[in-house]
Amino acid sequence: MKKTAILLALLLGCFTAAFGQSAAEGKVDQSFLNDFVCRNWTTADGLPGMTITAIMQDQKGYIYVGTYEGLVRFDGVEFVTFSRNIDPKYDFASVRAIFQDSNGSLWVGHNDEGVTCLKPDGSITKYTTDNGLPHNSIRAICEDFNNNIWFGTASGLCYLTPENEVKIPEGLHELGQDTIQVSRLYCDTAGRIWISTAIENDLFVYSTRKLERFVGITKIKNPSVNEVSQDKSGAFWFGVAPHYAVRIKDTEETVFDIGHDHQEGTVVNSILQDTAGNFWFASDCGITILHNGLYTYYDKRNGLADDYINHIFEDREGNMWIAYNRGGIEKMSQGKFRTISMPIAVNAICEDPVRAVTWLGADNGLYCYNKDSQFVENEITELCKGARIRHVGLTSDGELLISSYSDISQVRVTRDNKITVWTMNDGLAGLKCRVAIKTTEGKYYVGTTQGLSIIEKDGSITSLTRKEGFDNEFIMSLYEDPKGQIWVGTDGGGIYILKDEQIIKHFTSDNGLAGNVIFKTAPIEGSGLWVATGTGISKYNEESDTFANLNSVNGLGTDSVFQLILDYTQTVWMTSNKGIFSVNLSDMEDVIIGKKKKVNAKYYGSSDGLNTGGITSTSVSTQDSLGRVWFTLIDGFAIYDPVKSGKNQTPPKIEIQEYSIDNVKYDFHGEKIILPPSAKRLSIKFTGLSFISSDQMRFCYRLGGFENNYSEWSSLRNVSYTNLKPGTYQFTVMSENGDEIKSKPSDPIIIVKQPYIWQQLWFQILVGVLIVGIATLIVFLKIQSMRRYQIELEKKVEERTHDLKLEKEKSERLLLNILPEEVAKELTDKPGHTIAKKFPNITVLFTDIVGFTKMSDGMTAEEVVTMLNKMVSLFDERAKREGIEKIKTIGDAYMAATGFTDEVNNDGALRMVRFAIGLMDDVRRFNMTSPVKVQIRLGINTGNLVAGVIGKSKFIYDIWGDTVNVASRMESTGEPMKIHVTENTYLQTSDQYAYSEGIDVEVKGKGMMKTYFL
C-alpha cells in the first residue's frame, strides 16, 4: 500500500511539473468551460447582499454564505438569513468568516462583533474581547488536531481550547507579531497551522507549540502570500500577489503565472484542486483553471458576473461555488447538455464517419462541423448556401442525401464526392423536398410536399400522388423496415406502407394510430417500431397489426412528439414543442402492457445546460457513433453525452428545517416534538440537499402510527397533520433527485401528542369505578323508592274503593257517562236484558300515545293518570261537542265511533275525520303546557259492526266485528301525528279531504289492503 502511495505521489509530481511547464508556455483551452452550466444568485433571488465574504458547505449539506447583512443558509431553493434584524437571538449583523468544526458547531466571525458559535442543539455562544480575543474583527477561523479553534483577527491571533480558554500562541511576541493582521488560516495534513497576512515576507507556520516565519518561497522575491492550500499529493500551493501560484513539493518549487491578460491581479484569494484533479485559482481578476497542462480563463469577458472572487470551493456533488465581491454567488455544474448557439434554426443533423464530420441542415444552408468543434467550408456547403435544408441523411453505403426547399431540391453526394442534383425538371413530384432515403434495392425514395418520388437505378423517376392512392401528398417521413416495406408518414393522412412501389396498407387514427400527422417512424432496439405523431406516440405490434399509444394522459407531458431516440443507457429521448425530455424505455413498456399507469418524463432546461428557445417539429436529431445524442434547436444545436452527463449518483440528504404547532414556529435540532393536548395542527418543513437541478427534487413522507404507507412523490417541502389523537408517532421523509436517485429515509422524528387528563388510562379507570359505584347507589335508592311507591299505591286503592262505595248513588249519572243515552235508558228500564244491535255503516277511530310504555317508566302513577286524564278529558269534550261516541279507553288507547244509525248513507265518516283532526289539535294544545310532549297515532275504518253491552258488573258498551279490528290495525300501522284510513273511509270522505297516494299495507287476517294518509 505504501509503495502504491509513493508511486502515485511521484506520478502526480511528474505530471504537475509537466503541467506547470506547459501552462507556463501559455497554452489556453477555453472549451473547458463549455461543459459547465452556470447559475448566478443575487439579491433579486433572496440574498441579503451582493458582497460575499465567505462560503462553505456544512456537514449536513447546506451551503452557508457570509454577507455584510448576515449569515445565509441555502438549500438550493430557499435562502434563510440569520442576523439580529431577522431574529434577536442572533446577536450579530455582518459575517466575515465561516467555519464548521469537527463537532458540527458553526463558527461565524464578524467584522467588529467577535465570533459566534452556533451549536448543533441550537444553542448560541458569543466570544469577544471581553472573553480574551485580541480583536473583535475576525478574518479567518480554523481547527487544529487538538480541537483548538483558531481565530485570526485584524490585530492578533489566538485559539480557543476545548476547555473554553482563550490562549495566545507562543512565538508572536518574539517575532514582533503581537498585533498580527491575519488574512487566512489553514491547518495542513500534519496538523500545522499556517497564518497568511498578505504582507511581504509575513507568512507564518505554527507547529510543536511554536510560531515560525516561513521562508520556503525562493523564486519570488518578497512574497506576499494571501492563500495556503494543499493538493491531493500533499504538495503546498501558495497564492502570491499579484498573480502567481507557487507549488512546493519537498524541495521542488514551481511558479505559475495565473494572471489574466486583460487585467493583472493584486491578490490570489482561493486555491482549490477539484475531484477531477484540476486546479482552480480565484483572484481579483477572475478565475484561472489549470487542467491537462492547459490554462482556462474565466472572467467578465466570457460570463463571470464579477472579476473579483473572494472564495471558491467544490461541494460534495462536484459543483463549483464562486463567492463574488460584488456579484452574489455562482454555481458551476457539469451540464447534461453542451449547447452550441447559432443565429439560425437547425433542422437536421447527420454524422458522416466517411468524411469524419457532422452535417447540420439549417434554414440558410448546410453547415459542416468537424471533430475539432469547428465549422468548415467545402464544395458541398458552398452548393447549399442560402438553401433551406430540411433533411440530411447518410445511406448505408456512405452517400449523403440532402433535401431542401430550394432550387436544389434533392442532392446526392457519393463517397468520392460526386454531386447529383434532382429537381422537378428531372421528374420530382414537387420542388420542396422534405426527406429522402436509399433502399436496400438501391432506389431513392424522395418525400416532397406534393407527393412521393422514386428514383430508379437507371435514373428514371416515378411519382406517387393522389392519383396513385395518396389522400395526403405532403410527405413527412420515410422508413424502410426489414421486410423491404417503405413506411411513408404524411402531414395529416397517417401512414402508407409500400411494397414494390404499391400501397399495401394505410394506417390512420381510425384504425388505432395515435394521430394522422406523422413526424417520424423509426425502430427502437429491443422494443419494436415506434411512430411519433402530433397527438402522441404509437408502438406497432406486428403480430396483431395494431398500435398501442402513449400521450400526456400517460405522463409524457405533451401530446405532440417529434422524434424518439434511444441511447445506450436504455433512455428514450424525445423532442416536442415543450422541449427535450427523456423517459426510461422500461417505463414505456410497462405502461404499454398495463403494468404501470404513467411514465416519469423528465424535461430539461437551462439548469441542465440546454440554453435554447425551443425545437422545431420538422427537426431530425441523431445519435452519433460515440453514443452522444445531437439535438437540433431553433437557435443552434445541443449535444448530450451519457458519459459526461451520467446520473447524479449522490443521494440527496434530508434535513428537517422547522416545525410549527398551531402556527407557532420552532427550529428543529433533532429533539422530540411534544404536542400539548390542545394542539390542533402540526406542520413540518423539510428539504433535500442536492444542488444539481434542485428544482426537480421530489419527496415522500410517512407518519408512523397515523398512516401505513408513504405518500405519493411530490415537489412539496412541507406537510401538515391536524387533530392527532394522543399517542406517539414517528415521522420519516425520503427525497429523490432529478436523476431518480433516492435518499434513505430520514432519521425518525418522535412526535408525542399529550392527552388531556380525561384521556389518560388511570383517569378513565377512576371514572369507571365512580360510575359503577354511582350506578349501584342509584339502583339501591330506586328499589327503596319503588317499595315506598307500592305502599302508597295500595293505600290509594283502599281510599278509592271507599270513595266508590260512597258514590254508588251516583251510578245512574255515571251510567250516562259510560253508555249512549238510548242504551243507558234501555238498560235502566230493562235490567238484565241483552242489548245488542248491528249497524250497516259505522266509522271507528282508534288512537294511542306513541312510545307511552317507555315514557311512563320514568313517571309516577299519579303523573301517568293525571296526564292521561287531562288528555282524555280533552278528547271527551271534543267528542261531546261533535257528536262522537266514546267507546272506551284501554291504557293510553282511545276508541270512538259514530254513525249509530240504520241509515247506510250517513255522514259518520266525515264527522270522524273532522274529529280526528281535532284530536291532533288537542294534542298540540296539550303539549304547550305539559312538561311531557306526546304524539298520537290515529287509525279510522268504516263498515258494519255489532254493538252491545257486556257483563253484569263494570259492564261496558262495546263494538265488535271486522270493522273494529281493521280500524285498530290502521292505528298500529300508522305514523305519529298522521291520520291513517282505509279505502272505505277514503271513498266516503275524499271529496272533502285531501289524501296521499294509496299505500298497500299488510293487515293481519285481511292480507294486503290499500290505505291512505290524510
NORGIDA-V94231 format. One record per backbone hydrogen bond with DSSP energy under -0.5 kcal/mol. CO is the residue of the C=O (numbers start at 0). NH is the residue of the N-H. Records with the same first field share a line. If there is no record, write none. Layout:
# NORGIDA-V94231
CO->NH ; NH
This chain:
# NORGIDA-V94231
0->4
1->5
2->6
3->7
4->8
5->9
6->10
7->11
8->12
9->13
10->14
11->15
12->16
13->17
14->18
15->19
16->20
17->21
18->22
19->23
20->24
21->26
22->25
26->294
28->31
29->32
30->33
31->34
32->35
34->334
35->37
36->332
38->330
40->328
41->44 ; 46
42->45
49->51 ; 327
50->52 ; 67
53->65
55->63
61->57 ; 63
62->73
63->55
64->71
65->52 ; 53
66->69 ; 94
69->66
70->81
71->64
72->79
73->62
74->689
77->74
79->72
80->82
81->70
82->85 ; 86
86->89
88->90
89->91
91->83
96->108
98->106
100->103
104->100 ; 106
105->107 ; 117
106->98 ; 108
107->115
108->95 ; 96
109->137
113->109
114->126
115->107 ; 117
116->118 ; 124
117->105
118->121
122->118
124->116
126->114
127->130 ; 132
128->131
135->112 ; 113 ; 137
136->138 ; 153
139->151
141->149
143->146
147->143 ; 149
148->159
149->141
150->152 ; 157
151->138 ; 139
152->155 ; 181
155->152
157->150
158->160 ; 166
159->148
160->163
164->160 ; 166
166->158
168->171
169->210
170->174
171->176
172->175
176->179
179->155 ; 181
183->195
185->187 ; 193
187->190
191->187 ; 193
192->205
193->185 ; 195
194->203
195->182 ; 183
198->201 ; 224
200->202
201->196
202->213
203->194
204->206 ; 211
205->192
206->209
209->206
211->204
212->214
215->217
219->222
222->200 ; 224
223->240
224->196 ; 197
226->238
228->236
230->233
234->230
235->247
236->228
237->239 ; 245
238->225 ; 226
239->243
242->257 ; 258
243->239
244->246 ; 255
245->237
246->253
247->235
248->251
251->248
253->246
255->244 ; 257
259->262
262->259
266->268 ; 283
269->281
271->273 ; 279
273->276
277->273
278->289
279->271
280->287
281->268 ; 269
282->285 ; 308
285->282
286->297
287->280
288->290 ; 295
289->278
290->293
293->290
294->28
295->288
297->286
298->301 ; 303
299->302
306->285 ; 308
307->309 ; 324
310->322
312->320
314->317
318->314
319->331
320->312
321->323 ; 329
322->309 ; 310
323->51
327->323
328->40
329->321
330->38 ; 332
331->319
332->36 ; 334
335->640
336->338
337->638
338->340
339->636
344->346 ; 362
346->619
347->360
349->358
350->352
351->354 ; 355 ; 356
355->370
356->351
357->368
358->349 ; 360
359->361 ; 366
360->346 ; 347
361->364 ; 388
363->385
364->361
366->359 ; 368
367->369 ; 375
368->357
369->372
373->369
375->367
377->381
378->382
379->383
380->384
381->384
383->386
386->388
387->389 ; 404
390->402
392->400
394->397
398->394 ; 400
399->401 ; 412
400->392
401->410
402->389 ; 390
403->405 ; 432
406->408
408->403
409->421
410->401
411->419
412->399
413->416
417->413
419->411
421->409
422->425 ; 427
423->426
430->405 ; 432
431->433 ; 448
434->446
436->444
438->441
442->438 ; 444
443->445 ; 454
444->436 ; 446
445->447 ; 452
446->433 ; 434
447->450 ; 474
450->447
451->463
452->445 ; 454
453->455 ; 461
454->443
455->458
459->455
461->453
462->464
463->451
464->467 ; 469
465->468
468->470
472->450 ; 474
473->490
476->488
478->480 ; 486
480->483
484->480 ; 486
485->487 ; 497
486->478 ; 488
487->495
488->475 ; 476
489->491 ; 517
493->489
494->506
495->487 ; 497
496->503 ; 504
497->485
498->501
501->498
504->496
506->494
507->510 ; 512
508->511
515->491 ; 493 ; 517
516->518 ; 533
519->531
521->529
522->524
523->526 ; 527
527->523
528->539
529->521
530->532 ; 537
531->518 ; 519
532->535 ; 560
535->532
536->549
537->530
538->547
539->541
540->544 ; 545
545->540
547->538
549->536
550->553 ; 555
551->554
553->598
554->600
558->535 ; 560
559->576
562->574
564->566 ; 572
566->569
569->584
570->566 ; 572
571->582
572->564
573->580
574->561 ; 562
575->578
578->575
579->603
580->573
581->601
582->571
583->587
584->588
585->589
586->590
587->591
588->592
589->594 ; 595
590->593
598->600
600->602
601->581
604->607 ; 609
605->608
607->335 ; 336
608->610
609->611
613->633
615->618
619->348
621->629
623->626
627->623 ; 629
628->630 ; 639
629->621
630->637
632->345 ; 635
634->341
635->632
636->339
637->630
638->337 ; 640
639->628 ; 641
640->644
642->645
646->648
648->650
652->688
654->656 ; 686
656->667
657->684
658->665
659->661 ; 682
660->663
662->664
663->660
665->658
671->673
672->674 ; 751
673->675
674->753
675->678
679->722
680->661
681->720
682->659
683->718
684->656 ; 657
686->654
687->689
688->652
690->692
691->737
692->695
693->696
697->735
698->713
699->733
700->710
701->703 ; 731
702->705 ; 706
703->729
713->698
716->685
718->683
720->681
726->752
728->750
729->703
730->748
731->701
732->745
733->699
734->742
735->697
736->739
739->741
740->651 ; 736
747->749
748->730 ; 750
749->672
750->728 ; 752
751->674 ; 753
752->726
755->758
756->759
759->763
760->764
761->765
762->766
763->767
764->768
765->769
766->770
767->771
768->772
769->773
770->774
771->775
772->776
773->777
774->778
775->779
776->780
777->781
778->782
779->783
780->784
781->785
782->786
783->787
784->788
785->789
786->790
787->791
788->792
789->793
790->794
791->795
792->796
793->797
794->798
795->799
796->800
797->801
798->802
799->803
800->804
801->805
802->806
804->807
806->809
807->810
809->813
810->814
811->815
812->816
813->817
814->817 ; 818
819->823
820->824
821->825
822->826
823->827
824->828
825->829
829->832
833->835
834->948
836->946
838->944
841->843 ; 942
842->897
843->940
844->895
845->938
846->893
847->936
848->851
850->854
851->855
852->856
853->857
854->857
855->858
859->863
860->864
861->865
862->866
863->867
864->868
865->869
866->870
867->871
868->872
869->873
870->874
871->875
872->876
873->877
874->878
875->879
876->880
877->881
878->882 ; 883
879->882
883->885
884->896
887->894
888->890
889->892
892->889
893->846
894->886 ; 887
895->844
896->884
897->842
898->900
903->905
906->910
907->911
908->912
909->913
910->914
911->915
912->916
913->917
914->918
915->919
916->920
917->921
918->922
919->923
920->924
921->925
922->926
923->927
924->928
925->928 ; 929
930->932
934->849
935->976
936->847
937->979
938->845
939->981
940->843
942->841
943->962
944->838
945->959
946->836
947->957
949->955
955->949 ; 957
957->947
959->945
960->964
961->965
962->966
963->967
964->968
965->969
966->970
967->971
968->972
970->973
974->977
977->937 ; 979
978->980 ; 1013
979->939
980->1011
981->985
982->986
983->987
984->988
985->988 ; 989
988->991 ; 992
998->1010
1000->1002 ; 1008
1001->1003
1002->1005 ; 1006
1006->1002
1008->1000 ; 1010
1009->982
1010->998
1011->980
1012->995
